Amino acid sequence: MRISILGSAAGGGYPQWNCNCESCARAWRGEAKAQTQVSLAVTADDRHWFLINASPDLRAQVLATPDLQPQLRGRHSPIAGVVLTNGDVDAVAGLLDLRESQKLAVYATAAVLGVLEVNPIFKVLNAELVARRPLALEVPLDLTTRDGTKAGLRVTAFSVPGKPALYLEGPDISEHLSERSENTVGLEIAETATGTGFFFIPGCAAIDAPLTARLKGAALLFFDGTLWRDDEMIEAGLGTKTGKRMGHVSVRDTIGALSDAGIARKIFVHINNTNPLHRPESAEHAAARAAGWEIGRDGMRLVL
């Protein structure tokens, strides 16, 4: 199985278009490499690639990734489908880049498919070409192309503590900040031939006992690295919400919570523009690395 990190940043990317915080300023000055919004690409056969979330930066990510570029004459794409973990803009907006009469399969929970269904802009994905396939929680499902060809990958979606997308929040959102539902899921993706697999959890509001037990002994984990500390946005003067209010556990808490989980390789993704993890010289970056975590970056390639 081959995995590519197409994007590693949180919503808005790094640097964020309207931010000149300490981390963003380095990127604006050319002292740090810009990072696009989070997405992975995975394949088991080197022919059919599946995107894990469809970032608003998808076109730029395809341009930067030869494996995802057309290989045959005429209309062609190695991208066989997309698996969604939530309905946030940074997870679904890239679907609009896949509208050019290409056969695809889109996998998501019933809740997220419902979000796509009621928004008429997603009708640009021709239903005769793009299959929408529901992901039932805790039920392993073989990923296939639009025509039903098995791609050698199996996905299991599971609910994690989180909240609905910002634009779906209701007046009672404070009561649902860490609930488990179909709105925010993690994925376990395994190669069907070998059983080797990894976890992808780009959004998570808390690490509880069931989640820790699930991740114990994992070969590879991509995990929510949005904010270093819960009050980071407030302390930076760039917002009024804590990380928990936004549906994200802090990196600092994650490092402690998963320190004894025996995970072989751990990579932070969905890293907010304010997060000092973007700065290799920062104490926070050093602390994460010392704890055995890697900092996800666009263009990283992994093999399992």
N, C-alpha and C positions, 0 to 999 in steps of 0.2 A: 504494500500500500504506500502510495506517495501522497504527501500533503504539502500544499503551498499556503503560506500566509499571504493573502492578497492585500489585506489591510489590517492594521493593528490598533488604530486609534478609536476613541469613542465618537459619539455623534458630533459632527462638526469638524472632525479631523484635527490634524496637528500640522501647522498652527491653525487655530480657528480663525476664520476670515475677519472677525471683528474683535480680536483679542491681542493685546500686547503685554501679557503677563510675563513673568521672568522666563518661563519655559518657552512661550511663543516667541518672545523677542529674539532668542537665540536662533530660532528657525528663520525668522524674517531677515536676520543679518546673514543668513547662509552658514551659520555655525553648527546647525543640526539639520538632519535630513527630514523633510516633510513626510508625514505618515497619513495614509488614507484610512477611511472608515472601515471597521472590522469586517472581515470575511475570510473564509478559507476556501480552498479548492482541493478535492480529494479524488483519487482514482485507484482502482485495484487492477486495471488492465491496460493502463496507459492510452486508452482510446476514448473511454467515456469518463468525463470529469463531472463531478457534482459540486455546485457551489453551496457552501453553508452560510446562509444569509446572502442577500443581494444588496450590496452597499450602494449608496448614491454615487460612489466613485467607481462603479463597475467598469465603465468604458475605459477609464485610465488604467484600471487594474488589468484588463485584458491586453491593452497596449504594452504593458510592462511584463506580460507573462506569455512567452511564445507557446507554451503548452495549450493555452486556451484560444489561440488564433486559428483561423481557417487553415485546413491542411489540404483540401481538395478544391478543384475548380468549381466556380459557381458558388451558390449559397452552401455554406458548410460551417459547422462549429463543433468542436469537441465537447462543448458544454451540453450535457444530456439532461440536466435537471438542477433544481434548487431545493434545498431543505431550509425551512425557516424556523427560528426559535422564538420569535415574537412578532408583533405587528408594529414595532417602532419604525419611524421613518428610516433610520440608518440600517434597518434590516430588510425593508421591502421596496424602497424607492428604486433600487437598481433593476427591479423587474421590468420597469418601463424601458430600460435599455435593451431588453430581450424581445421586443415587439416585432422584429422584422421577419415575420413569416417563418419562424424556426420551430421545429418540433421539440417540445420540452415537457418535462414533468415537474410540477411544483408540489412539494410536500409540506404540510403544516397541520397543526391541530384544527379541529372544527372551529374553535373560537377565532383563530387567525384567518382561516379561509373565509369565515363569515365577514371579517373586516374587509377583505379584498372584494367580496361579493357585493357589499353595499356601496362601495366606492366605484362609481362608473368609470373612472380613469383607467382602472385595471382591465376594462373590457378591451383595451388595445391588444391584450394577449388573446389572440383568436382561440376560442374554445375548441375549435376543430383541430388545432395544432398543439395547444398547451393543455395538458391534463392536470387537473387539480385533484390531488390525492390526499385523503385525510390520514393524519398520524394519530392513532389511538395511544393514549398513555400506557406505558409499560408493556406494549405489544411489539416485539421485534418484527421488522418489515424489510424485505429485500427491496433495494432500490432498483428500478428498471427504467429504461428509456420510455419515451412516449409510445413506442410501438410494443412495449412489453419485454424487451430484451433485458435479461438480468445482467447487472454490471459488476457482480462480485462483492457488493457491499451490503451490509445489513445495518439498519438504524433502529435504535430504541429511544423514544422520547420519554422523558420523565419530568414531572413538575418540580420546580425549585421555588423557594420563597421569593416572591416578587410582586409586581403590580402591573396593571394594564399600561399600555403606551400612554404618554403624556396627553395626547389629543383624545384619549378615550376615558380619561379620569372623570369620575363623577364627584358630586359635592361631598360624598361620604368616603373619599379616598383614604382618609386617615385610618379608617377601619380595615383597610385592605393592603397595607403597605408591605406586609410580609406573608401574605396568604399564599397557599399553593393552588394553582388553577391551570387552565390551558393557555393563559395569556403569556406566561414566561416558563419556558422549558429548557432543560439541558438535553444534550444528545450523547448517546454512546454509539459510535460508528465502528463497526468491525468488518474485517475482511472475511467473507464467508468461507473461503478455502482453508484458512488457518485459525480463525477465531481471534486473531490479534486485533486490538482496537484501541480507541482513545476516547476521551471525553471532551466535549466542547460546551462550556457554560459561560457565555459572555455577559450575562446579567444575572445577579443573584443578590438578594437583600440580606441574607443571613445564612450561616453555615450551621445547620442543626445536626443532631445525631444521625438521622436517616441518611442525610447527604454524605456525612463523613464516612459512614459505613459503606455506602455505595462506592466511594472513591478509593477506599483502602486498597493499597497494592496495585493501583492502576499503572499501566506502562507509560501513559502520556496524558496530561491534562492541560487544556487551554482554559484559563479562568479569568473571570471579571477582575480587571485591574483599574477600574475607573478612577478612584481617588485614593491617595495615600492615607489620608485621615478623614474621618467622617465630616469634620467641619471645614474642610479645605476650601470650598468655594466661599464660605462666609469669611474666613480669615483673609482670603485674597481680595475681598471686597468685590467679588464678581458674581455674587448670587446670595440668595437668602435661604437656600435649602441645604439640608445635610445630605450626605450620601444615602443614608437610610431612607430619607424622604423621596429621593430619586430612584430608589429601588436597588441600591448597590452597597454591598458590604465593603468596608475599607480594606485596602491592601494590608495595612498594619494588622488588622484583626485576622485576615485570611492566613497570613504567615503563621500566626500563633495557632489558629484553629486546625490547620492541616499539617503541623510540624511532625506529628507522629503517625501520619497516614501511610507512610511507606510508598509514596508515589515516586516512580522512577525518574520522570521528567516533568517539570512543572513550568508553564509559560504563562505570563500575564498578557492578556490582550484587552481590547476595549479600554485603552488608557486615555484618560481625559487630557485635554491640552494643558491643564493646570498642574498635572501630576509631575512631581520632581523625578519620577522614573524616566522621563524623557531626557534627563540631564545625567550623563554617565559620571560626571564628577561629583554628583550630589551624595550626601550621606545616606539618603533614602535608597538610591540606586545600589550603593554598596551593601546596605543592610539586606535588601532583597536577594542580591546575588550570594551573600554570605549564608543566607538561609536556604540556598539551593534552588532559587527561582531564576528563570531566564526572563528577559524583557523582550516581548514579541516585537518584531520589526517587519515591515513590508519586504517581501521577497525572500523570507526565510523558507528553506526547503527541508523537509523531514521525510525519512523513510522508516516504516515500521515493518 
